[in-house]
């Protein structure tokens, strides 16, 4: 479970050989969501403020997330992505 970013108590991860469509997981306390990298569609439950932060970060780093997805699909380590500031 490679952690690619951490900010404001939120942990962003991608899994090697995860199922399509391209997505990442965000964890915050006992909550977890998946975010589709191509569409931004969110599955799961998250506190409203934390969700806003994840989606803001996603919009800033969508291209890097696609690159990381491709690396994970090749069993290569994804690159760290700058946290939300």
GIZI-V495318 format. One record per helix or strand. SS is the DSSP state (h for helix, s for strand). FROM is the first residue (numbers start at 0). TO is the last residue. If there is no record, write none. Layout:
ss/from/to
SS/FROM/TO
SS/FROM/TO
//
This chain:
ss/from/to
s/1/6
s/9/13
s/22/27
s/30/35
s/41/44
h/47/59
h/61/72
//
